[in-house]
Amino acid sequence: MLDTVYRDLQSGYVPRWHRDIIDLEGVYLAPERRTLLVAESASGAIVATGAVRDQGPQAPPNPEWVARRFPSGSTAQLCRIYVRPEYRRQGIARAMVRALSDFVAEAGGYEAIYLHTDPAVTGAEPFWRSLAEEVCDERELPGGGQGIVHFALPVPELVQVGAAGDDRPVAAG
């Protein structure tokens, strides 16, 4: 994740934006309605990450109406979805989004899935446009906002599948 903030986002580590990267356990693993997924190569190298947190966008810096549409608690925010450049275009990010969406459905209590992306990151904007619905492109706002694009995904519905007596919920995909 730190490689990404330096290489792709070119911002470097900024505590108010990236403090979760330093406290993965406290931010993503300990809370029940949050998670962090990591994809590894056959050699054990980390090639991708993705996370969910039960926190909507905050205003500021995001537009007030976007923050109201995606309130914390009932919004699952997808974040830290990164794939190392040499592993891109292999379906890893799509699989990560599917797994995170399934987590959201199984966790329950979420009414929306929200994410934002920086269009300056190579491939990020077209990837999200292929999966999600644009909510707000800040580049079109007066002054350009932060220049990021906000998206929403539907929360998958749960269906019952499995052997007789097996009533574990599984997200419909």
Secondary structure, 3 states (H helix, E strand, C coil): CHHHHHHCCCCCCCHHHHHHHHCHHHHHHCCCCCEEEEEECCCCCEEEEEEEECCCCCCCCCCHHHHHHCCECCEEEEEEEEECHHHCCCCHHHHHHHHHHHHHHHHCCCCEEEEEECCCCCCHHHHHHHHCEEEEEHHHCHHHCCCCEEEEECCCCEEECCCCCCCCEEECC
